Amino acid sequence: MTTRAKLTVYSALACALATLCLTPLLVSNAWLLHAFALIALIAATGAGLRRLPLPRWLVPAGQLLVLLYTLMLTFAGSAMTLGLLPGPKALDALGTLLNSGVEDIQVYAIPAPSSAGLRLILVGSVTLIAVLVDAVAVTFRRAALAGLPLLALYSVGTGIGADGGRAWLWFLLAALGYLLLLFAEGQDRLSRWGRVFHGGQGGGGGALSLGGHRIGLLALAAALALPMALGSLDHGLIDGRAGSGPGLGGSGGVTTLDPLVTLSASLSRPTGRELLTYTMSGDSAGSTYLRTAALDEFDGTAWKLGAKDVVDNPGTLPAPDGLTGAIDTSAVTTAFTVGSGTDSVWLPMPYPATRATPPGKWSLERSTRTLVGNGKQTTQGLSYQVSSLDVRPTADQLRAAAPAPDAIGSRYLSLPGNLPTVVAATAADVTRGKRTAYDKAVALQTWFSSTGGFHYDAEVAEGTGNDAIVTFLQNKQGFCVHFASTMAAMARSLGIPARLAVGFTPGNPTGPNSYSVTDREYHTWPELYFQGAGWLRFEPTPSRGSTPEYSEPVAAPSTTPTQQPTTAAPSGTAAPSATAGTGCTGGRPSADCPGSPKKNAATAPGDRSWLLSWQVLGTAAGAAVLLALLATPMLWRGAQRRRRLGAGGRRGPGGAGPTGPTDAEVLAAWDELVDSAWDLGIPPDDSRTPRSAARRIAEAGELDESATAAAGRVALATERVLYAEAGGTRTGGPLAPDVRAARDGLRASARRSGRARALLLPPSSARLWWRTADRAENLRAAARGRVARAAGVVTGPVRRAWARVRPDRGE
């Protein structure tokens, strides 16, 4: 393997090893295979481009083009023409996916769900680093500088991944890849100085190379062992326990993982794995949701956790916000047992909890009444008991609710300034004729769950920002995150305080008031605030969960009919009961369900013959042009060979006339011999005489005796033309057979890959590029001359007139 090939392989290997430090960032690591494949493709592209006679800066440019096309093909293939040809639509789709990934970064914590946007960001970033490392280490031969992008990749991965348990492993792998790259370049530098002298003994640089490996291994061992020794000093800079403060803005170091991480991942890939079990007193166990967290801030990009007010868990929780004694409540006690495979920092509880004393260190976020693990505390294998209230307001009490206090309204009515107008307009249209906040909330819930034509679809891309809401209102397809986030935003636009709650639906009964909760029960719902009753849940998602009694549409007054928006689908098209027992309820409707997008797509009128469409014809024409461009070097080289040597028995260049070949024919035969050797891996050396060049070709190409003699005859004839007296007699036979014999000998000793390259991408076709560049430069020079002459014609009289009237400076 050549040095350049070693550098290419080790550069790709170093990037792949450094990429492993990013594994803690996503729930699934399937994206790593995609990244490794693209790293290999970038390395292969660079190796191929470096074999062509191109300026060095064109190599990374070509790699970037290949990377962009591959990303469009793998992430936005549906937007490409015929799934292969890029275009503006594919670029727009890639940009949209990139924006969604940026939104996911702002919303999700580590480990985040493996969304397409996040995969695009990770794969694209890793391969961009691979392009940079390959360019620095291989194209420009600066392997030491390649450590900077590798260090950046490692620092980002370990910095945001916070995987302290395996940080040493990521460092070891990344450092090993970089050392291999340095060793390869070091061996190349030493080889340029020749063999190392060992006191008359044979051998090369083996001992020195072994010493370099030893130094590298010792450096790695010291880098791994030194932090372990320093960790016992406990000075605070290395020991992570040095900080203090209660967690989310206080001491204690609460881990603030976003609660939507596991939710989105499990909704797209439910397995039915049991997460926890519980037994609840009272008669509301089958309709009580288990709440883990609440997202109370909406900035137009996503719903997220707002500013927190965290204290250590007091055991007995403060009174719920807004709940007064006028509302009927009953005490409920729930005993939980969490499985050993459920590892979360958010404690599931009914809302509103009044007392919770789980074992371990927990912190209370007072505004949302959630318990969050303090430090490394999680729910794994936890057993605990929670006391809560079953709040049962009546419709009349909620209609008579007073306006929310300023402290609630200022925080939970906030909307971004760039909220699309369609959100508020649709909310006003749906609730037209409703006078109270309660009736408006019920109208929104009813429109989403039954009368608005919405369908549950867990395959829709995640997102809770402005774009996701508008798309959801247009397509009317999504899962609980879309329903809850859109209803919450619309409620705020109507003046109703709202936030998003995350947790579980009741689960599956296993006994009297006992339930088993699996990952299929992950859910999101909106919570709306009513003074006197506090925060109440609503259920806009069809075929999921249960509607609370106080929000039943029958409780609304009948004096004013409900007004449906002009964009709503006909009533009753999506009622869950219409498909009961058909397999069309639940999280994933089948393609046979009424209104299913897959079923509708199968009968779309657009499915007609596209064979003669302009897209297909344009694509075929573009493919033909591309193939012609790729075949240009091969076709030009074949035509040039025929001009130089002749074909078909006719006398042509390289042939023999009455007095032997002409000078031009001899030089043409020599040029063909040199270019044939160049195509097969022996570049020309213009500093040599023809006979010296022929000997070099014979030695490098390992020609046999007959082929060597043929090359010598061509070289001898060339020297006679170049050095003999002008006008001398030219004798000798045709040179075309000698050139073909030498070329056949070169092909016989070349590898299969070399013969294929000589045919498809002959290096000597660079002469076509040079010739084209020379002609272009001549044209530019001629154009500049014509412009100068024209300017002289125009400005000449002016200059002469000025010279006549200009006063003599010498006077």
C-alpha positions in Angstrom: 0.0 0.0 0.0 1.4 3.4 -0.9 1.9 6.2 1.7 -1.0 8.2 0.3 -3.3 5.2 0.5 -2.3 4.6 4.1 -2.9 8.2 5.0 -6.4 8.0 3.3 -7.3 4.8 5.3 -6.0 6.1 8.6 -7.7 9.5 8.2 -11.0 7.7 7.7 -10.3 5.4 10.6 -9.4 8.3 12.9 -12.7 10.0 12.0 -14.7 6.8 12.6 -13.1 6.2 16.0 -13.6 9.8 17.1 -17.2 9.6 16.0 -17.9 6.8 18.6 -17.9 9.5 21.3 -21.2 10.7 20.0 -23.0 7.5 20.7 -24.6 8.8 24.0 -26.4 11.6 22.2 -29.3 9.6 20.7 -31.5 6.8 21.9 -30.6 4.7 18.9 -27.1 4.4 17.4 -28.3 3.1 14.0 -27.0 6.4 12.5 -23.4 5.3 13.1 -23.6 2.9 10.2 -24.8 5.7 7.9 -21.9 7.9 9.1 -19.3 5.2 8.7 -20.5 4.5 5.2 -20.3 8.2 4.2 -16.8 8.5 5.8 -15.7 5.6 3.6 -17.3 7.2 0.6 -15.5 10.5 1.3 -12.2 8.7 1.6 -12.8 6.8 -1.7 -13.8 10.0 -3.5 -10.7 11.8 -2.3 -8.5 8.9 -3.4 -10.0 8.9 -6.8 -9.8 12.6 -7.3 -6.1 12.7 -6.2 -5.2 10.3 -9.0 -6.4 12.8 -11.5 -4.3 15.7 -12.7 -6.4 18.3 -10.8 -5.4 21.2 -8.5 -5.3 20.1 -4.9 -8.1 22.5 -3.8 -10.5 20.8 -6.2 -10.2 17.5 -4.2 -12.1 18.7 -1.1 -14.5 20.7 -3.3 -15.4 17.5 -5.1 -15.7 15.6 -1.8 -18.2 18.3 -0.6 -20.3 17.9 -3.8 -20.4 14.1 -3.3 -21.3 14.6 0.3 -24.1 17.0 -0.5 -25.6 14.7 -3.1 -25.4 11.7 -0.8 -27.1 13.5 2.0 -29.9 14.6 -0.4 -30.2 11.0 -1.7 -30.4 9.4 1.8 -32.4 12.1 3.7 -34.5 13.7 1.0 -34.7 11.0 -1.7 -38.4 11.4 -2.0 -38.0 15.0 -3.2 -35.4 14.1 -5.9 -36.4 13.5 -9.5 -36.9 9.8 -10.0 -35.3 9.5 -6.6 -31.8 10.1 -8.0 -31.5 13.5 -9.6 -31.1 16.5 -7.2 -32.9 19.8 -7.6 -34.4 22.7 -5.7 -37.0 20.6 -4.1 -34.4 18.2 -2.7 -32.4 21.2 -1.3 -35.5 22.7 0.3 -36.4 19.3 1.8 -32.9 19.0 3.2 -33.1 22.5 4.6 -36.5 21.8 6.2 -35.1 18.7 7.8 -32.1 20.6 9.1 -34.3 23.2 10.7 -36.3 20.5 12.4 -33.1 19.1 13.7 -32.1 22.5 15.1 -35.6 22.6 16.8 -35.0 19.2 18.2 -31.7 20.3 19.7 -33.5 23.1 21.5 -36.2 20.8 22.8 -34.6 17.5 23.6 -32.0 16.5 26.1 -29.5 13.7 26.1 -30.3 11.0 25.0 -32.6 12.5 22.3 -34.9 10.5 20.1 -33.4 9.4 16.8 -35.3 11.9 14.6 -34.4 12.5 11.0 -33.3 16.0 11.7 -30.9 15.0 14.5 -29.6 12.2 12.4 -28.9 14.6 9.5 -27.0 17.0 11.8 -24.9 14.2 13.3 -24.1 12.4 10.0 -23.5 15.7 8.2 -21.2 17.1 10.9 -19.2 13.9 11.1 -18.7 13.7 7.4 -17.8 17.4 7.2 -15.1 16.6 9.7 -14.0 13.7 7.6 -13.7 15.9 4.5 -11.6 18.4 6.5 -9.3 15.7 8.0 -8.8 14.0 4.6 -8.0 17.4 3.0 -5.5 18.4 5.7 -3.8 15.0 6.3 -3.8 13.5 2.8 -4.4 16.2 0.1 -2.1 18.9 1.7 0.1 16.4 3.7 -0.3 18.1 7.2 -1.3 15.2 9.3 -0.5 16.9 12.6 -3.0 19.7 11.9 -5.7 17.1 11.3 -5.8 16.7 15.0 -7.6 20.0 15.4 -10.9 18.9 13.7 -10.6 15.5 15.4 -10.2 17.3 18.8 -13.3 19.5 18.0 -15.3 16.4 17.3 -14.2 14.6 20.4 -14.7 17.7 22.6 -18.3 18.2 21.3 -19.2 14.6 21.8 -17.8 14.3 25.3 -18.9 17.8 26.3 -22.6 17.5 25.6 -22.8 13.7 25.9 -21.7 13.8 29.6 -21.0 10.0 29.5 -18.5 10.1 32.3 -18.5 6.3 32.7 -17.1 5.7 29.3 -15.3 8.9 28.6 -11.9 7.2 28.9 -12.9 4.7 26.2 -13.9 7.5 23.8 -10.6 9.3 24.5 -8.6 6.1 23.9 -10.2 5.4 20.6 -9.9 8.9 19.3 -6.3 9.2 20.4 -5.5 5.8 18.8 -6.9 6.9 15.5 -4.8 10.2 15.6 -1.6 8.3 16.5 -2.1 5.9 13.6 -2.4 8.9 11.3 0.8 10.4 12.7 2.7 7.1 12.4 1.8 6.8 8.7 3.0 10.3 8.0 6.1 9.9 10.1 7.1 6.7 8.2 6.6 8.6 4.9 8.9 11.5 6.1 11.6 9.0 7.2 11.4 7.1 3.9 12.4 10.3 2.0 15.7 10.4 3.9 16.6 6.8 3.0 17.4 3.9 5.2 18.5 4.4 8.8 22.2 3.5 9.4 22.6 0.7 12.0 26.4 0.3 12.1 26.7 -1.7 8.9 23.8 -4.0 9.6 20.9 -4.2 7.1 17.4 -3.2 7.8 15.3 -0.1 7.5 13.6 2.0 10.1 12.0 -0.9 12.0 13.7 -0.1 15.4 12.8 3.6 15.0 9.3 2.8 14.1 9.0 0.5 17.0 10.3 3.2 19.3 7.6 5.6 18.0 4.9 3.1 18.7 6.2 2.7 22.2 6.2 6.4 22.8 2.6 6.7 21.5 1.4 3.8 23.7 3.2 5.3 26.8 1.6 8.7 26.1 -1.9 7.1 25.9 -1.3 5.1 29.1 -0.2 8.3 30.9 -3.1 10.3 29.7 -5.5 7.6 31.0 -3.8 7.0 34.3 -3.0 10.6 35.3 -6.7 11.7 35.8 -7.3 8.7 38.0 -4.4 9.7 40.3 -5.5 13.3 40.4 -9.1 12.4 41.1 -8.2 11.6 44.7 -6.9 15.1 45.4 -10.5 16.4 45.6 -9.7 20.0 44.9 -13.0 20.7 43.1 -11.8 21.3 39.6 -11.7 17.6 38.7 -14.1 16.1 41.2 -17.6 16.7 39.9 -19.0 16.8 43.5 -17.4 20.2 44.3 -20.4 22.2 43.2 -23.4 23.0 45.4 -26.8 24.5 45.0 -30.2 23.0 44.7 -30.4 21.8 41.2 -32.4 23.7 38.5 -31.0 27.0 39.5 -30.2 26.0 43.1 -28.2 23.4 44.9 -28.1 19.7 44.5 -27.4 19.3 40.8 -30.8 18.2 39.4 -30.5 16.4 36.0 -32.9 18.3 33.6 -33.5 15.8 30.9 -36.4 16.9 28.6 -39.5 14.8 29.3 -40.4 14.5 25.6 -37.3 12.5 24.8 -38.6 9.0 25.8 -42.1 10.0 24.8 -41.4 10.7 21.1 -39.0 7.7 20.8 -41.6 5.3 22.3 -44.5 6.6 20.3 -42.6 5.8 17.0 -41.3 2.4 18.2 -43.6 1.0 20.9 -42.5 -2.4 22.2 -45.1 -3.1 24.9 -42.4 -3.2 27.5 -43.7 -2.8 31.1 -42.5 0.4 32.8 -44.3 0.4 36.1 -47.3 -0.9 38.0 -49.5 0.9 40.5 -52.6 0.4 42.7 -54.9 3.3 43.3 -57.6 3.8 45.9 -61.0 5.3 45.0 -63.2 4.9 41.9 -61.2 7.0 39.4 -58.2 4.7 38.8 -59.2 3.9 35.3 -59.3 7.5 34.2 -56.4 9.1 36.1 -53.4 10.1 34.1 -49.9 9.8 35.6 -48.1 13.1 35.1 -44.3 13.4 35.0 -43.6 17.0 33.8 -45.1 20.1 32.3 -43.8 22.3 29.4 -44.8 25.8 30.1 -42.9 28.0 27.7 -43.6 28.4 23.9 -41.2 30.5 21.8 -42.5 29.6 18.4 -39.8 27.0 17.9 -41.0 24.4 20.5 -42.7 23.9 23.8 -40.1 23.5 26.4 -39.4 23.8 30.2 -39.4 27.4 31.4 -37.6 29.0 34.3 -37.8 26.7 37.3 -38.5 27.3 41.0 -36.8 24.3 42.6 -36.6 23.3 46.3 -35.7 20.1 48.0 -38.7 17.8 48.3 -40.7 18.8 51.4 -42.7 15.6 51.5 -46.0 17.4 52.0 -46.5 19.5 48.9 -48.0 23.1 49.0 -51.6 23.7 48.0 -52.3 23.4 44.3 -52.5 26.7 42.4 -56.0 28.1 42.0 -57.9 25.2 43.8 -60.4 26.3 46.4 -62.7 24.5 48.7 -65.8 25.2 46.6 -64.7 22.4 44.2 -65.5 18.8 45.1 -62.3 16.7 45.8 -61.5 13.4 47.3 -58.3 12.0 48.6 -56.5 9.2 46.6 -53.6 7.1 47.6 -51.4 5.4 44.9 -48.6 2.8 45.4 -46.1 2.6 42.6 -43.5 0.0 41.7 -41.1 1.0 38.8 -39.3 -1.7 36.8 -35.6 -2.1 36.9 -35.4 -1.2 33.2 -37.1 2.2 33.6 -34.5 4.9 34.2 -36.0 8.4 34.4 -35.4 11.5 36.5 -39.1 12.4 36.4 -41.3 10.8 39.0 -44.8 9.7 37.7 -47.6 11.0 40.0 -51.3 11.8 39.7 -52.1 15.5 39.5 -52.4 17.3 41.9 -50.2 15.3 44.3 -50.4 16.4 48.0 -47.7 14.2 49.5 -44.9 12.2 48.0 -41.9 10.7 49.8 -40.0 8.5 47.4 -36.7 7.1 48.6 -33.6 8.9 47.5 -32.9 12.5 46.7 -35.7 14.4 44.9 -36.4 18.1 44.2 -39.8 19.8 43.8 -40.4 22.1 40.9 -43.1 24.2 42.6 -44.8 25.9 39.6 -45.5 22.6 37.8 -45.7 20.4 41.0 -43.2 17.8 39.6 -40.5 15.8 41.4 -37.2 15.6 39.6 -34.2 13.4 40.5 -31.5 15.3 42.5 -28.0 14.5 41.2 -28.0 10.9 39.9 -31.4 9.9 41.4 -33.7 8.1 39.0 -36.9 6.0 39.2 -35.1 2.7 38.4 -36.4 -0.1 40.6 -38.2 2.4 42.8 -41.2 1.7 45.1 -43.1 4.7 46.5 -46.5 6.0 47.6 -48.2 9.3 46.5 -51.2 11.0 48.0 -53.2 13.1 45.6 -56.6 14.7 45.0 -59.3 13.7 42.6 -60.7 17.1 41.5 -64.3 17.0 40.2 -65.5 20.4 39.2 -68.9 20.9 37.5 -69.5 22.6 34.2 -71.4 25.4 35.9 -68.5 26.0 38.3 -66.0 26.2 35.4 -68.2 28.6 33.4 -68.4 30.9 36.4 -64.6 30.8 37.0 -63.1 34.2 37.5 -60.2 35.5 35.3 -56.8 34.1 36.0 -54.6 36.2 38.3 -51.8 38.2 36.8 -49.1 35.8 38.0 -50.7 33.0 36.0 -51.7 35.1 33.0 -48.4 36.7 32.4 -46.6 33.3 32.2 -49.2 31.0 30.7 -50.7 33.3 28.1 -47.4 34.3 26.5 -47.2 33.6 22.7 -44.4 34.3 20.3 -44.7 37.4 18.1 -44.2 35.2 15.0 -47.1 32.9 15.7 -48.8 32.3 12.4 -52.2 34.1 12.1 -53.9 30.9 11.1 -53.6 29.6 14.7 -55.6 32.4 16.3 -58.0 32.7 13.4 -58.8 29.0 13.5 -59.3 29.1 17.2 -61.7 32.0 16.9 -63.6 30.3 14.1 -63.9 27.0 16.1 -65.2 28.8 19.2 -67.4 31.3 17.5 -70.5 31.9 19.7 -68.9 30.5 22.9 -69.0 33.1 25.7 -67.0 31.5 28.5 -63.4 30.2 28.6 -64.8 26.8 29.6 -67.1 26.5 26.6 -64.3 27.6 24.3 -62.0 24.9 25.7 -64.7 22.2 25.3 -65.3 23.4 21.7 -61.6 23.0 20.9 -61.4 19.6 22.5 -64.4 18.4 20.5 -63.2 19.8 17.3 -59.8 18.0 17.6 -61.2 14.7 18.9 -64.2 14.2 16.7 -65.7 16.9 14.5 -62.7 18.4 12.9 -61.6 15.5 10.6 -58.3 14.9 12.4 -56.6 11.5 12.3 -54.1 9.9 14.7 -50.8 9.0 12.9 -47.6 8.2 14.8 -45.6 8.3 11.6 -45.8 12.1 11.3 -42.5 13.9 12.0 -42.1 15.3 15.5 -42.3 18.9 16.2 -44.2 21.4 18.4 -43.1 24.8 16.8 -45.0 27.1 14.5 -44.2 25.2 11.3 -45.3 21.9 12.9 -48.6 23.5 14.1 -49.4 25.0 10.7 -48.6 21.7 8.9 -50.8 19.8 11.4 -53.8 22.2 10.9 -53.4 21.7 7.1 -52.9 17.9 7.0 -54.9 17.1 10.1 -52.7 14.1 10.8 -50.4 13.7 13.8 -50.0 12.1 17.3 -50.6 13.4 20.8 -47.8 15.9 20.7 -49.3 17.7 17.7 -52.8 17.6 19.2 -51.8 18.8 22.6 -49.3 21.5 21.5 -51.7 23.0 18.9 -54.7 23.1 21.4 -52.5 24.7 24.0 -51.3 27.4 21.6 -54.9 28.0 20.4 -56.2 28.2 24.0 -53.6 30.8 24.8 -54.7 32.8 21.8 -58.2 32.8 23.3 -57.0 34.1 26.6 -57.0 30.7 28.4 -53.8 29.9 30.3 -52.4 26.6 29.0 -49.4 24.3 29.2 -48.4 20.8 28.0 -48.3 17.9 30.4 -46.3 14.8 29.7 -46.8 11.3 31.3 -48.9 8.2 30.9 -52.5 7.2 30.3 -53.9 4.9 32.9 -52.6 1.6 31.5 -54.0 -1.9 31.4 -55.9 -3.3 34.4 -54.3 -6.3 36.2 -56.6 -6.5 39.2 -59.0 -4.4 41.3 -57.7 -0.8 40.9 -54.3 -2.2 39.8 -52.7 -1.3 36.5 -49.7 -2.0 34.4 -48.2 0.8 32.4 -46.1 0.1 29.2 -44.3 2.3 26.7 -47.5 2.3 24.7 -49.1 4.5 27.3 -46.7 7.5 26.9 -48.9 10.5 26.2 -49.0 14.3 26.1 -52.1 16.4 26.8 -52.9 20.1 27.4 -53.6 21.5 30.9 -55.8 24.6 31.1 -56.2 26.9 34.1 -59.6 27.8 35.6 -59.6 29.9 38.8 -61.1 27.9 41.6 -60.3 24.6 40.1 -56.7 25.1 39.2 -55.0 23.2 36.3 -57.3 20.7 34.6 -56.4 18.3 31.8 -58.2 18.1 28.5 -58.0 15.3 25.9 -58.0 16.5 22.2 -56.3 13.4 20.8 -58.7 11.0 19.2 -58.6 7.2 20.1 -56.2 7.9 23.0 -56.8 8.1 26.7 -60.2 9.2 28.1 -62.1 12.5 28.2 -62.6 13.9 31.7 -66.3 14.1 32.8 -66.2 17.9 33.3 -65.2 18.4 29.7 -68.0 16.3 28.0 -69.6 18.4 25.2 -73.1 17.6 26.5 -72.4 19.8 29.5 -72.3 22.9 27.2 -75.4 25.1 27.1 -77.6 24.6 24.1 -78.7 28.2 23.6 -76.1 28.9 21.0 -75.2 26.3 18.3 -71.6 25.4 17.8 -70.1 27.1 14.8 -67.6 25.0 12.8 -64.8 26.6 11.0 -65.0 26.9 7.2 -62.0 24.6 6.8 -63.3 21.8 9.0 -64.1 18.4 7.4 -67.7 17.1 7.5 -68.8 16.2 10.9 -68.4 12.6 12.0 -65.7 11.6 9.6 -63.2 10.8 12.3 -65.2 9.6 15.2 -63.4 6.8 17.0 -66.5 4.8 17.6 -67.2 4.5 13.9 -64.3 2.1 13.6 -64.6 0.2 16.8 -63.6 -3.4 16.6 -62.0 -3.0 13.1 -58.4 -2.4 14.2 -58.6 1.3 13.3 -58.4 2.6 16.9 -55.2 2.9 18.9 -51.8 4.3 18.2 -51.3 3.1 14.6 -54.3 2.9 12.2 -53.9 0.5 9.4 -54.0 1.4 5.7 -57.5 -0.1 5.4 -59.0 2.3 7.9 -61.4 5.0 6.6 -59.6 8.2 6.0 -56.2 6.6 6.2 -53.7 8.6 4.2 -52.2 5.4 2.7 -55.6 4.2 1.7 -56.4 7.5 0.0 -53.0 7.6 -1.7 -53.7 4.3 -3.3 -56.7 5.7 -5.2 -55.3 9.1 -5.9 -56.1 10.3 -9.4 -52.5 11.4 -9.9 -51.4 7.7 -10.4 -51.2 7.7 -14.1 -48.5 6.9 -16.7 -45.4 9.1 -16.3 -43.2 7.4 -18.9 -43.5 10.3 -21.4 -43.7 13.1 -18.8 -41.3 16.1 -19.2 -39.6 15.1 -15.9 -38.6 11.7 -17.3 -37.5 13.1 -20.6 -35.5 15.8 -19.0 -34.0 13.4 -16.6 -33.0 11.1 -19.5 -31.5 14.0 -21.4 -29.5 15.1 -18.3 -28.3 11.5 -17.7 -27.2 11.3 -21.4 -25.3 14.6 -21.1 -23.6 13.3 -17.8 -22.6 10.1 -19.4 -21.2 11.9 -22.4 -19.1 14.1 -20.1 -17.9 11.1 -18.2 -17.0 9.3 -21.5 -15.2 12.4 -23.0 -11.7 11.4 -21.8 -12.0 7.9 -23.1 -13.5 8.9 -26.5 -10.9 11.7 -26.9 -8.0 9.4 -26.1 -9.2 6.7 -28.5 -9.6 9.3 -31.3 -6.2 10.7 -30.6 -4.6 7.2 -30.7 -6.2 6.6 -34.1 -4.9 9.9 -35.5 -1.4 9.1 -34.3 -1.1 5.5 -35.4 -3.7 5.1 -38.1 -6.3 2.3 -38.4 -7.8 -0.2 -40.8 -4.7 -0.7 -42.9 -4.7 2.8 -44.3 -1.5 4.7 -44.2 -1.7 7.3 -41.5 0.4 8.8 -38.8 3.1 6.3 -37.8 2.8 4.6 -41.2 5.6 4.1 -43.8 5.9 5.8 -47.1 8.4 5.3 -49.9 11.1 6.9 -47.8 9.9 5.9 -44.4 7.7 7.8 -41.9 7.8 11.6 -41.9 9.1 13.6 -39.0 5.6 14.4 -37.9 4.6 10.8 -38.0 7.7 9.8 -35.9 6.9 12.4 -33.3 3.3 11.4 -33.2 4.3 7.8 -32.6 6.6 8.9 -29.8 3.9 11.0 -28.2 1.6 8.0 -28.3 4.1 5.8 -26.6 4.7 8.3 -23.8 0.9 8.9 -23.3 0.2 5.1 -23.2 2.8 4.7 -20.5 1.3 7.7 -18.6 -2.2 6.1 -18.8 -0.8 2.9 -17.2 0.8 4.7 -14.3 4.2 5.9 -15.6 4.0 9.7 -15.9 6.2 11.4 -18.5 9.7 12.9 -17.6 10.5 15.6 -20.1 14.0 16.0 -18.6 15.2 12.7 -20.2 16.3 12.0 -23.8 14.0 9.6 -25.8 16.3 6.6 -25.3 16.6 7.3 -21.5 12.8 7.7 -21.3 12.3 4.5 -23.2 14.6 2.6 -20.8 12.6 4.1 -17.8 9.4 3.0 -19.4 10.7 -0.5 -20.0 12.0 -0.8 -16.4 8.9 0.7 -14.7 6.5 -1.3 -16.9 8.5 -4.5 -16.6 8.5 -5.0 -20.4 9.7 -8.2 -22.0 12.6 -8.3 -24.5 10.4 -7.8 -27.6 8.4 -4.9 -26.1 11.6 -3.3 -24.9 13.1 -3.5 -28.4 10.0 -2.0 -29.9 10.1 1.0 -27.5 13.8 1.4 -28.3 13.1 1.6 -32.0 10.5 4.3 -31.5 13.0 6.2 -29.3 15.8 5.9 -31.8 13.7 7.2 -34.6 12.6 10.1 -32.4 16.2 11.0 -31.6 17.1 11.0 -35.3 14.3 13.4 -36.0 15.2 15.7 -33.1 19.1 15.6 -33.5 19.9 14.7 -37.1 20.7 17.3 -39.7 17.7 18.9 -41.4 16.9 17.6 -44.8 18.4 14.1 -44.2 16.9 11.0 -45.6 14.4 9.2 -43.4 14.4 5.4 -43.6 12.8 2.6 -41.6 9.6 0.7 -41.3 6.3 1.9 -39.8 6.4 2.7 -36.1 2.7 2.0 -35.3 3.3 -1.8 -34.7 6.2 -1.0 -32.4 4.0 1.4 -30.3 1.2 -1.1 -30.1 3.7 -3.9 -29.1 5.1 -1.7 -26.3 1.6 -0.7 -25.2 0.5 -4.3 -25.1 3.5 -5.1 -22.9 2.6 -2.3 -20.5 -1.0 -3.5 -20.3 0.2 -7.1 -19.6 2.2 -6.1 -16.6 -0.3 -3.6 -15.2 -3.0 -4.5 -12.7 -6.7 -4.9 -13.6 -7.5 -1.6 -11.9 -4.7 0.2 -13.8 -6.0 -1.1 -17.1 -9.5 0.0 -16.3 -8.3 3.5 -15.3 -6.3 3.7 -18.5 -9.4 3.0 -20.5 -12.1 5.0 -18.6 -10.1 7.9 -17.1 -6.7 8.0 -18.9 -4.4 10.5 -17.1 -3.0 11.7 -20.4 -6.4 13.2 -21.2 -5.2 16.1 -19.0 -3.6 17.3 -22.3 -7.2 18.0 -23.5 -7.7 20.2 -20.4 -4.4 21.9 -20.9 -5.2 22.5 -24.6 -8.6 23.9 -23.7 -7.1 26.1 -21.0 -4.5 27.4 -23.5 -7.1 28.1 -26.1 -9.3 29.9 -23.5 -6.3 32.0 -22.4 -5.5 32.8 -26.0 -9.1 33.9 -26.6 -9.0 36.0 -23.5 -5.7 37.6 -24.6 -7.1 38.3 -28.0 -10.2 39.8 -26.5 -8.1 42.0 -24.2 -6.1 43.1 -27.2 -9.2 44.0 -29.2 -10.7 45.9 -26.2 -7.4 47.8 -25.8 -7.3 48.6 -29.5 -10.9 49.8 -29.5 -10.2 51.9 -26.4 -7.2 53.3 -28.1 -9.3 54.3 -31.1 -11.8 56.0 -28.9 -9.4 57.7 -26.4 -6.5 58.3 -28.8 -7.8 61.6 -30.3 -8.6 62.8 -26.8 -5.1 62.0 -25.6 -3.5 63.7 -28.6 -5.7 66.8 -28.2 -4.8 67.0 -24.5 -1.2 66.6 -25.3 -1.4 69.6 -27.7 -3.2 71.9 -25.3 -1.4 70.9 -22.1 1.0 73.5 -21.0 4.7 72.6 -21.1 5.7 71.6 -17.6 9.2 72.8 -18.3 8.3 76.4 -18.7 
